Amino acid sequence: MAADFELEISRLVWLNKYRIEGEGGIEDTWRRVTSAVASVESDAEGWRDRFYALLEGFKFLPGGRILAGAGTSKRVTLFNCFAMGLIEDSLDGIFRALKEGALTMQQGGGIGYDFSTLRPRGTLARTVGGIASGPVSFMRIWDVTCATLLSTGSRRGAMMATLRCDHPDIEEFIDAKRDPRALRNFNLSVLVSDAFLKAVADDADWKLVFPEVSLADEIGEGSVERKWPGFDRPVPCRVLKVVRARELWCRLMRATYDMAEPGVLFIDRINRTNNLYYCEHIYTTNPCSELPLPPYGDCNLGSVNLVQFVREPFTRRARLDLDAIASVVPVAVRFLDNVIDLSRFPLKEQRRQAHATRRIGLGITGLADALIMLGLHYASESARALAGKLMATICHTAYLASTELAREKGSFPQFQEDAFLAGEFVATLPAEVTKAITASGIRNSHLLAIAPTGSISLLGGNVSSGLEPVFAWRYQRRLQMPDGSRSLVNVEDAAVRLWRQRHPNRSFSEAFVTATELAPEAHLQMQAILQKYVDCAISKTIQVPEKCAFEDFQDVYRRAWELGLKGCTTYRPNPIRGAVLLPEAPPATHCCDLNREGD
């Protein structure tokens, strides 16, 4: 299927987000980007042509920061987002972390922070005797900083804030977004541990704690050992409060039922399945959660546009060309690996981390539209089977490509063969892949992530975003303009547009289904089948009907855990939240809503 770049929405996205002065069309943008990315190669001209063929026709959609910044004189990063360093529990440490975040946002990077290191509200410091105001109070400073940077015309950089489920301020954190004016530039997620989930299942007590080294002696009752960010090994933690685990879980569920936040991150599973479990610990993610990252870790993203690989759509011979997809994956892996060497970084720590691990996040977009063109209902077993086969192809091909790159350019510096091969995810790879790793090493510690692709999917002809079902066949989209204003643009889904071109007088087939018509279980099952072949994570919003009973809503999170997901985010429409894709709807308060992604 040829992408229609004459679409108003596609041209507006290009003009407002990715075009630089002097570029007369998208082909000029591709030439600029591919020349820059190929410049780190010894055969720059040859790879420029291969990279151009990859981007041509929107077969591969690089992350928006790459499209906007590569080959320009702008002092910007080509990475979409970063996890920031741990926040030291001191005034100097807090404002140093704030400065790092501001510098990163200034260059166009979204940021993620874990605020669990900050002392809970009302506690006394052991050294200066001051009374702490708590993590949520300091989050407000970050929120104002982000809003101030936006007012200067900087790219809209989103922020993620996480907090441990055993932090004494967890209840305040859970309820923070009940004020719709609060923390508008933050996404919130609770770091849920295996131990907490067991306590919920057992209806047991749950201790809220903080490292006693940071607290005055008279505070708290009793002590337990916990692994805590900022410490190499478990440390004594003072018990500051005891709650019923189920009551805390219910409070979390009720907040996200009402306000769509906080999300939930299954943090022990994230760390257990991390390919670099042997040398790093993860405490937070990028703003959209598809990249769980260590301190100063980065998002280097790109997506295979599946719509461009559907052959003979809407016919009995319709098929997804897996061989053609497999042929572009190695080029996409090399493209993203080169971005690491090409990019500027706001902080030297970010550069050091990127070069030490060489993480990339190759994903997919247009899945739902591709399934519709193939005549497959999103909730069907056949659709999930194809999606699994597709993602397995991308995964295994990407890993083999990374081993070939290692043979040519060397493995990532933190590669330790025995430990890497013993990793929980790597152990699931075929023998062909693990033998190649043994023989050649591997260039990238991680290779796969499925990100939200709002803007780049619009650029590519308004194909469905990431693995999400189609939101609506036609709608109005709010597009942020360079001057900060918003324009409403009429948009039609790519699959619908092609159907009407070919069958103007026929009703839709049964494969045409929107996100709100699907049961939450269908969303979860699709995410679960793909997660098996994704070494990072998946950004997915589970659409929940407004009339969904609270008890059924809680089951969505229970099923997410049972199905092996690394996190869960839901969206239930209500008058406060609204929706960004409906005509004349109020702006959504979620900073990574359907009109905002990693670009």
C-alpha positions in Angstrom: 0.0 0.0 0.0 1.5 3.4 -1.0 1.4 6.0 1.8 -0.7 9.1 0.8 1.5 12.0 1.7 -1.0 14.5 0.3 -3.2 13.9 3.3 -3.7 17.2 5.2 -2.8 15.7 8.5 0.4 14.1 7.2 1.6 17.3 5.6 0.8 19.3 8.7 2.7 16.9 10.9 5.7 17.1 8.6 5.6 20.9 8.3 5.1 21.5 12.0 7.4 18.8 13.5 10.0 17.5 11.1 10.6 19.8 8.2 13.6 22.2 8.3 14.0 25.3 6.2 14.7 24.6 2.6 13.1 21.1 2.5 10.4 21.0 -0.2 9.0 17.6 0.5 9.3 14.5 2.7 12.0 13.1 0.3 14.3 16.0 1.3 13.8 15.1 5.0 14.7 11.5 4.3 17.8 12.6 2.4 18.9 14.8 5.3 18.3 12.1 7.9 19.8 9.2 6.0 22.9 11.1 5.1 23.5 12.0 8.7 22.8 8.5 10.1 25.1 7.0 7.4 27.9 9.5 8.1 29.3 7.3 11.0 29.9 4.5 8.5 33.1 3.9 6.5 30.9 3.3 3.5 28.7 6.4 4.1 27.4 6.6 0.5 26.4 3.0 0.3 24.6 3.0 3.6 22.9 6.3 2.9 21.2 4.7 -0.1 20.2 1.6 1.9 18.8 3.8 4.7 16.9 5.9 2.2 15.3 2.8 0.8 14.3 1.8 4.3 12.5 5.2 4.9 11.1 5.5 1.4 7.4 4.9 1.3 7.3 5.0 5.1 8.3 1.4 5.5 10.3 2.3 8.6 9.4 5.3 10.8 12.3 6.5 13.0 11.6 8.2 16.3 10.5 11.8 15.9 13.6 13.3 17.5 15.7 11.5 14.7 13.5 13.0 12.0 13.5 16.4 13.5 17.2 16.7 14.5 19.4 14.4 12.4 21.5 16.4 9.9 20.6 19.8 11.4 22.7 22.3 13.2 20.3 22.2 16.2 21.9 21.3 19.5 19.3 18.7 20.3 19.3 15.0 21.2 18.1 12.4 18.7 16.8 10.3 21.6 13.1 10.6 22.5 13.3 10.1 26.3 15.6 9.4 29.2 15.4 7.9 32.7 17.2 10.4 34.9 19.7 9.7 37.7 18.6 8.8 41.2 17.5 11.9 43.2 19.8 12.4 46.2 17.7 13.1 49.4 19.1 16.6 50.0 18.3 20.0 48.8 21.4 20.1 46.7 20.6 16.7 45.3 17.0 17.6 44.5 17.9 20.8 42.6 20.8 19.2 40.8 18.4 16.5 39.5 15.9 19.3 38.5 18.7 21.0 36.6 19.6 17.8 34.8 15.9 17.3 33.9 15.5 20.9 32.6 18.6 20.6 30.4 17.3 17.3 29.0 13.8 18.7 28.3 15.4 21.8 26.7 17.0 19.5 24.1 13.7 17.7 23.4 14.0 14.7 25.6 11.2 13.4 27.8 12.3 12.3 31.2 11.5 9.7 33.9 12.3 9.9 37.6 11.8 7.7 40.6 11.0 9.8 43.6 11.2 7.0 46.1 14.6 8.3 47.3 13.0 11.4 48.9 12.0 11.3 52.6 8.3 11.1 53.3 6.3 14.1 54.3 6.6 15.2 57.9 9.8 13.3 58.8 12.9 14.8 60.4 16.3 14.6 58.7 19.0 13.0 60.8 21.6 15.7 60.0 19.9 19.1 59.7 16.7 18.4 61.6 14.5 19.9 58.9 10.9 18.6 58.3 10.5 17.0 54.9 7.7 18.0 52.6 7.7 14.7 50.7 8.2 13.6 47.1 4.8 14.9 45.8 5.7 18.4 46.9 8.9 18.4 44.9 7.2 16.9 41.9 5.3 20.1 41.6 8.6 22.0 41.1 9.4 19.7 38.2 5.9 20.2 36.8 6.3 24.0 36.8 9.7 23.7 35.2 8.3 21.6 32.4 5.4 24.1 31.9 7.9 27.0 31.8 10.0 25.3 29.2 6.9 24.6 27.1 6.0 28.3 27.2 9.4 29.2 25.6 8.6 27.1 22.6 10.5 23.9 23.4 9.2 20.6 22.3 6.6 19.2 24.5 8.7 16.9 26.7 6.7 14.5 28.9 7.7 13.3 32.3 7.2 10.1 34.2 7.2 9.9 38.0 7.3 6.6 39.8 7.1 5.7 43.5 7.5 2.4 45.3 4.4 0.7 46.7 6.1 0.6 50.2 7.0 4.3 50.4 5.2 6.1 53.2 3.8 8.8 50.9 2.3 6.2 48.4 -1.2 7.2 49.3 -0.6 10.9 48.6 1.1 9.9 45.3 -1.9 7.7 44.3 -4.4 10.5 44.9 -2.2 13.3 43.4 -4.1 13.5 40.1 -7.5 13.7 41.7 -7.0 17.4 41.4 -7.2 17.8 37.6 -5.0 20.9 37.7 -2.1 19.0 39.5 1.0 17.6 37.9 -0.4 18.0 34.3 3.0 17.4 32.8 3.6 14.1 34.6 2.5 10.6 34.1 2.4 8.6 37.3 3.1 4.9 37.9 3.3 2.9 41.1 6.2 0.4 41.3 4.3 -2.7 42.4 6.5 -5.5 43.9 5.8 -9.3 43.9 5.7 -9.1 47.7 3.0 -6.5 47.6 0.9 -8.5 45.2 1.2 -11.5 47.5 0.2 -9.4 50.5 -2.9 -8.3 48.5 -3.7 -11.9 47.7 -3.3 -12.9 51.3 -5.2 -9.9 52.7 -2.1 -9.2 54.8 -0.7 -6.1 56.4 1.8 -4.0 54.4 4.6 -2.0 55.9 5.4 1.5 54.6 9.1 2.1 55.2 12.1 4.4 54.5 15.9 3.8 55.0 16.6 4.6 58.6 20.0 6.2 57.8 18.1 9.2 56.5 15.7 9.5 59.5 16.0 10.9 63.0 16.3 8.2 65.6 12.9 8.7 67.2 10.9 8.2 64.1 9.1 5.0 63.3 8.6 1.7 65.0 10.5 -1.4 64.1 12.8 -2.1 61.2 12.9 -4.3 58.1 15.6 -4.8 55.4 14.7 -3.7 51.9 16.6 -3.2 48.7 16.3 0.6 48.1 17.4 2.8 45.3 20.7 4.4 46.0 22.1 1.4 48.0 24.0 -1.5 46.6 22.5 -4.0 49.0 19.4 -4.3 51.3 19.4 -1.8 54.1 17.6 -1.4 57.4 14.4 0.6 56.8 12.2 2.1 59.5 8.5 1.1 59.6 6.6 4.4 59.5 3.1 3.1 58.8 1.2 -0.2 58.5 -1.8 -0.5 56.1 -3.9 -3.4 54.8 -2.5 -4.4 51.4 -5.9 -4.8 49.9 -7.0 -1.4 51.0 -4.0 0.2 49.5 -4.5 -1.8 46.2 -8.2 -0.8 46.2 -7.1 2.9 46.6 -4.8 2.6 43.7 -7.4 0.9 41.5 -10.1 3.4 42.5 -7.8 6.3 41.5 -6.9 4.9 38.1 -10.6 3.9 37.6 -11.6 7.5 38.2 -8.6 9.4 36.7 -6.8 6.9 34.5 -3.7 7.3 36.7 -1.5 6.1 38.3 -0.4 3.2 36.1 1.1 0.1 37.4 4.6 -1.2 36.8 5.4 -4.8 37.8 8.9 -3.8 38.8 10.3 -7.1 40.0 9.3 -8.7 36.7 10.9 -5.8 34.9 14.2 -6.4 36.7 14.0 -10.2 36.6 13.7 -10.2 32.8 16.1 -7.3 32.1 18.9 -8.5 29.8 21.4 -6.6 32.0 20.1 -7.9 35.3 23.7 -8.7 36.2 25.0 -5.1 36.1 22.1 -2.7 36.6 18.8 -2.2 38.5 15.8 -0.4 37.0 13.6 2.0 39.1 11.6 3.9 36.5 10.7 4.1 32.8 10.5 6.6 30.0 7.2 8.7 30.0 5.2 6.1 28.0 6.6 3.0 29.8 7.8 1.0 26.8 11.4 1.5 28.0 12.2 0.5 31.6 15.6 2.1 32.1 18.5 2.4 34.5 19.7 5.8 35.7 20.5 7.9 32.7 19.2 5.2 30.3 17.7 6.3 26.9 15.0 5.7 24.3 16.3 5.2 20.8 13.2 4.3 18.9 11.9 3.3 15.4 8.9 1.3 14.1 8.3 -1.0 11.2 5.1 0.2 9.5 3.2 -3.0 9.0 0.7 -1.5 6.6 3.4 -1.2 4.0 3.9 -4.9 4.0 0.3 -6.0 3.4 0.1 -7.5 0.0 -3.2 -7.5 -2.0 -5.2 -6.0 0.9 -9.0 -6.6 1.2 -8.8 -9.7 -1.2 -8.9 -13.4 -0.5 -5.2 -13.4 -1.4 -4.3 -10.7 1.2 -1.2 -11.6 3.2 1.5 -10.0 5.4 4.9 -10.3 3.7 7.0 -11.6 6.6 10.0 -12.1 4.3 10.0 -8.5 3.3 9.7 -7.4 6.9 12.6 -9.7 7.8 14.7 -8.0 5.1 14.3 -4.5 6.5 14.9 -5.4 10.1 18.7 -5.7 9.9 18.9 -2.3 8.1 16.7 -0.7 10.8 18.8 -2.2 13.6 22.0 -0.7 12.0 20.2 2.6 11.5 19.3 2.9 15.2 22.7 1.7 16.3 24.3 4.4 14.2 22.0 7.0 15.9 23.8 6.3 19.2 27.1 7.4 17.7 25.6 10.4 15.9 23.5 11.9 18.6 24.2 14.7 21.0 23.4 14.1 24.7 22.2 16.7 27.2 24.4 15.1 29.9 27.7 13.2 29.8 26.1 10.5 32.0 23.5 9.9 29.3 26.2 9.5 26.7 28.2 7.1 28.9 25.1 5.0 29.5 24.0 4.9 25.9 27.5 3.8 24.7 27.9 1.3 27.4 24.7 -0.6 26.6 23.8 0.5 23.1 20.0 -0.1 23.8 17.7 0.4 20.8 13.9 0.0 20.7 12.8 -1.4 17.3 9.0 -1.8 17.3 5.9 -1.9 15.1 3.1 0.4 14.1 0.0 0.0 12.0 -0.9 -3.5 13.5 -4.6 -2.9 13.7 -4.9 -1.5 10.2 -2.8 -4.3 8.8 -5.1 -6.9 10.5 -8.2 -5.1 9.0 -6.6 -5.2 5.5 -6.0 -8.9 6.0 -9.6 -9.5 7.1 -8.7 -10.5 10.6 -10.6 -9.3 13.6 -8.3 -7.8 16.3 -9.7 -10.1 19.0 -9.5 -13.3 17.0 -7.1 -16.2 17.6 -5.9 -16.0 14.0 -5.0 -12.3 14.5 -3.0 -13.0 17.7 -1.3 -16.0 16.1 -0.2 -13.8 13.1 0.9 -11.0 15.5 3.0 -13.5 17.5 4.6 -14.9 14.4 5.3 -11.4 13.1 6.9 -10.3 16.4 8.9 -13.5 16.7 10.3 -12.8 13.2 11.3 -9.3 14.0 12.8 -10.3 17.4 14.9 -13.2 16.1 16.0 -11.3 13.0 17.0 -8.3 15.1 19.1 -10.3 17.5 20.9 -12.1 14.6 21.5 -8.7 12.9 23.0 -7.4 16.2 25.3 -10.3 16.4 26.5 -9.6 12.8 27.0 -5.9 13.8 29.1 -7.2 16.8 31.2 -9.2 14.5 31.9 -6.0 12.5 32.0 -3.3 15.1 32.2 -5.1 18.5 29.8 -5.9 21.3 28.4 -3.3 23.7 30.9 -2.7 26.5 28.8 -4.2 29.3 28.4 -7.5 27.5 29.3 -10.5 29.6 28.7 -13.6 27.6 27.8 -16.2 30.3 25.6 -13.8 32.3 23.9 -12.4 29.2 23.0 -15.8 27.8 21.7 -16.8 31.2 19.1 -14.0 31.2 15.5 -14.9 31.4 14.5 -13.4 28.1 17.7 -14.4 26.2 17.1 -18.0 27.3 13.8 -18.0 25.3 15.6 -17.2 22.0 16.2 -20.0 19.4 19.4 -22.0 19.5 20.5 -20.3 16.2 20.4 -16.9 18.0 22.2 -18.0 21.1 24.9 -19.8 19.1 25.5 -16.6 17.1 25.8 -14.6 20.4 28.4 -17.1 21.6 30.3 -16.9 18.3 30.2 -13.2 17.7 28.9 -11.4 20.8 26.1 -8.9 20.4 26.1 -5.2 19.5 23.0 -4.1 21.5 21.9 -5.0 25.0 18.3 -4.6 24.1 16.7 -4.4 20.7 12.9 -4.3 20.9 10.2 -2.0 22.3 6.7 -1.1 21.1 6.2 2.6 21.5 3.2 4.8 20.9 3.6 6.3 17.5 1.0 9.1 17.3 2.9 11.7 15.3 5.0 9.4 13.1 1.9 7.3 12.3 0.1 10.4 11.2 3.1 11.3 9.1 2.9 7.9 7.5 -0.7 8.2 6.4 -2.6 8.0 9.7 -2.0 4.3 10.2 -3.1 2.9 13.5 -0.7 3.7 16.4 1.7 1.0 17.6 -0.2 -2.2 18.5 -3.3 -0.2 19.5 -6.7 -0.9 17.9 -8.1 1.8 15.7 -9.5 4.5 17.9 -12.2 5.7 15.4 -12.7 5.6 11.7 -13.1 9.4 11.4 -12.4 12.1 14.0 -11.0 15.5 14.6 -7.4 15.6 15.9 -5.9 18.4 17.9 -2.5 19.2 16.4 -0.2 21.5 18.3 1.2 24.2 16.0 4.7 25.7 16.3 3.3 28.9 17.9 1.7 26.8 20.7 -1.8 27.1 19.3 -3.9 24.0 18.5 -5.6 23.3 15.2 -8.4 20.8 14.7 -7.9 18.6 11.6 -10.3 16.1 10.1 -8.7 12.6 10.0 -9.7 9.3 8.5 -8.1 6.0 9.3 -5.8 4.5 6.7 -7.6 1.2 6.4 -11.0 2.9 6.0 -9.6 5.2 3.4 -8.2 2.3 1.3 -11.5 0.4 1.7 -13.5 3.3 0.5 -11.2 3.8 -2.5 -11.6 0.1 -3.5 -15.2 -0.6 -2.3 -17.0 2.7 -2.3 -20.4 1.1 -2.1 -19.8 -1.8 0.2 -20.3 -2.0 4.0 -17.4 -2.7 6.2 -16.2 -6.3 6.7 -16.4 -7.9 10.2 -12.6 -7.1 10.6 -13.4 -3.4 11.1 -13.5 -2.9 14.9 -12.5 0.0 17.1 -10.8 0.1 20.4 -14.0 0.9 22.4 -15.8 -2.1 20.8 -13.2 -4.5 22.1 -13.4 -6.1 25.6 -10.4 -5.3 27.8 -9.4 -9.0 27.6 -8.8 -8.6 23.8 -6.4 -5.7 24.5 -4.5 -7.7 27.1 -4.2 -10.8 25.0 -2.7 -9.0 22.1 -0.2 -7.2 24.3 0.7 -10.5 26.0 1.4 -12.4 22.8 3.7 -9.6 21.6 5.4 -9.2 25.0 6.9 -12.7 24.6 9.1 -11.4 21.8 9.9 -7.9 23.2 13.0 -7.6 25.5 12.0 -4.1 26.7 8.3 -3.4 27.2 5.1 -2.2 25.4 3.2 1.0 25.6 -0.4 0.1 25.5 -3.6 1.7 26.8 -6.3 -0.8 27.7 -9.6 0.8 26.8 -12.3 0.2 29.4 -16.0 1.1 29.0 -17.2 4.0 31.1 -19.9 1.7 32.6 -17.4 -1.0 33.5 -18.0 -2.1 37.1 -15.2 -1.4 39.5 -14.8 -5.1 40.4 -14.4 -6.0 36.7 -11.9 -3.1 36.3 -9.7 -4.5 39.0 -9.6 -7.8 37.1 -7.9 -6.1 34.2 -4.8 -5.5 36.4 -5.0 -9.0 37.8 -5.1 -10.4 34.3 -2.2 -8.2 33.2 -0.1 -9.8 35.9 -1.2 -13.3 35.1 -0.5 -12.8 31.4 3.1 -11.8 32.0 2.9 -8.1 31.2 5.4 -5.7 32.7 2.9 -3.0 33.4 -0.7 -1.9 32.8 -2.3 1.4 31.9 -6.1 1.8 31.4 -8.4 4.5 30.1 -12.0 4.8 31.1 -13.8 7.8 29.7 -15.4 10.2 32.1 -16.4 13.9 32.1 -13.2 15.0 33.8 -10.8 13.0 31.6 -12.4 13.6 28.3 -10.7 12.4 25.1 -8.4 14.1 22.6 -9.7 12.5 19.5 -13.4 13.3 19.7 -14.8 16.4 18.1 -14.7 19.4 20.4 -13.6 17.3 23.4 -11.8 19.0 26.2 -8.1 18.5 26.4 -7.1 15.3 28.2 -4.9 15.9 31.3 -2.6 12.9 30.6 0.6 14.2 29.2 1.1 11.1 27.1 -2.5 11.0 25.8 -3.3 9.8 22.2 -2.2 13.2 20.9 1.2 12.9 22.6 3.8 10.2 22.3 7.5 9.8 22.0 7.1 11.5 18.6 
